Amino acid sequence: MAGFSLQLTDEQIQLRDWVHGFARDVMRPAAAEWDEREETPWPIIQEAAKIGLYGFDILANAHADETGLSLCLINEELFWGDAGLAMAIMGTSLAVAAIFGSGTPEQLFEWVPQCFGDATDPKVAAFCSTEPAAGSDVASMRTRAVYDEATDTWVLNGQKAFATNGGIANVHVVTASVDPELGARGQAAFVIPPGTPGLVGGKKYRKLGLRASHTADVYLDDVKVPGSCLLGGRERLLERLDRARRGERTGQQASMRTFELTRPGVGAQALGIGRAAYEYALDYARERVQFGRPIIDNQAVAFALADMRMELDAARLLVWRAAWMGRTGQPFTAGEGSMSKLKAGEVAVAVTEKAVQILGGAGYVRDHPVERWYRDAKIYTIFEGTSEIQRLVVARAISGRHIT
Ligand SMILES: Cc1cc2nc3c(=O)[nH]c(=O)nc-3n(C[C@H](O)[C@H](O)[C@H](O)COP(=O)(O)OP(=O)(O)OC[C@H]3O[C@@H](n4cnc5c(N)ncnc54)[C@H](O)[C@@H]3O)c2cc1C
């Protein structure tokens, strides 16, 4: 048995091709319209739910893949179809990942199905961590959660910003400080059940890209949830806070690992956008004639395409490596998860920019999708940790020093 292979299995190829078919036949034709409308594309989410492409089962099946590649394949194909529509489909998985990462098996069983709804009536979920004054600096979070022992109730107050699906979600997962003196180590995550009074959606942002995905502020005004909504439970929280107060290592390391685990999937999304732009530019360069020959016959254009392909393939190798490392339990000694998202995000920005250049004026107008892909790609150097924050993670990991 060979110890190393980059050959996808038959199941992986089948999965990839199935998602690709949906991306090509359902998402691509609808993409420009939803980008213009800047609304949540419920009919597309419903279509995805109907065929089993949106829901708990597909994520659970992908997770069962022992190589870790299935989720990367799904993400790359969906985002090849269209990033805004794909984020409307995959945004829920952020909240699900938080429940997976911190919740008990009972909480997983109770809340994850409610994140998705069912095939006939799909719902979305939101993960709300960012605040107006706490983006990269997560430790400065001001949202507070206070426990009332008499009623076994948590009361949350604060404001969240930039939440994907914020205010329109069935289930919101909200992070809050339970002990501000402990900074990031004094934070916890809570499920806010559907219809809980006090949680309201605020301003919806008008964005450069990903316009079919809803991004909004969320206000928490005396939001009361039962003790069972604290992810991981109170006992585990108290132990963690105790360790933090004694200055011992805490679950912070665990949450860093969770980020390292989810970042390859985000990198695969960026790859999908980049690959779409590369393929489109390659076709265009073969057909567009100037000076009596296809523009691809100029080295300047052909070399640009060669570089685009090489960078995408290099990024994919980093993404697949990190996904495999995460799934097989290898330690991320050099921040390999962050590295993969950093590389793929920056490649997506560079490749979509090059694609616009190769199309010339046609690349700048909405008659061709590269204009939209160029706008969509930029988010991948910003969210889920900016490129600078990814570099911090890698730099700290390789140096063992607290680089600031
Ligand atoms: C479309 C969209 C969807 C989003 N979805 C979600 C979501 O679902 N849930 C959620 O919680 N959040 C979400 N976010 C928020 C996103 O994660 C944050 O925008 C991101 O983490 C950056 O935070 P910030 O915008 O406050 O930037 P800031 O932290 O203010 O950073 C501004 C600049 O300063 C740099 N910088 C900051 N600190 C350092 C440092 N120490 N060293 C070097 N450079 C530094 C940054 O890299 C960046 O270039 C979303 C954002 C967008 C735009």
The ligand as an ORCA input file, in Angstrom:
! r2SCAN-3c Opt
* xyz 0 1
  C     -18.539     39.943      4.182
  C     -18.099     39.730      5.589
  C     -18.576     38.642      6.292
  C     -18.183     38.449      7.625
  N     -18.743     37.414      8.337
  C     -18.490     37.318      9.654
  C     -19.204     36.387     10.478
  O     -20.030     35.620      9.988
  N     -18.974     36.376     11.809
  C     -18.077     37.208     12.376
  O     -17.918     37.151     13.599
  N     -17.375     38.106     11.645
  C     -17.575     38.188     10.303
  N     -16.909     39.130      9.547
  C     -15.936     40.010     10.192
  C     -14.495     39.713      9.804
  O     -14.093     38.482     10.350
  C     -13.648     40.910     10.262
  O     -13.955     41.974      9.387
  C     -12.169     40.586     10.238
  O     -11.853     39.688     11.264
  C     -11.303     41.832     10.428
  O     -11.719     42.609     11.507
  P     -11.973     44.171     11.289
  O     -12.838     44.343     10.099
  O     -12.423     44.750     12.566
  O     -10.546     44.760     10.911
  P      -9.432     45.289     11.928
  O      -9.157     44.255     12.956
  O      -9.809     46.663     12.387
  O      -8.169     45.391     10.979
  C      -7.925     46.502     10.112
  C      -6.552     46.287      9.465
  O      -5.537     46.293     10.494
  C      -4.754     45.108     10.405
  N      -4.344     44.675     11.747
  C      -5.088     44.607     12.873
  N      -4.360     44.144     13.892
  C      -3.130     43.881     13.402
  C      -1.911     43.373     13.942
  N      -1.831     43.003     15.234
  N      -0.838     43.250     13.139
  C      -0.908     43.620     11.841
  N      -2.020     44.106     11.257
  C      -3.121     44.221     12.017
  C      -5.713     44.088      9.775
  O      -5.001     42.999      9.205
  C      -6.436     44.952      8.750
  O      -5.661     45.078      7.601
  C     -17.264     39.328      8.223
  C     -16.766     40.417      7.497
  C     -17.179     40.637      6.203
  C     -16.682     41.842      5.475
*
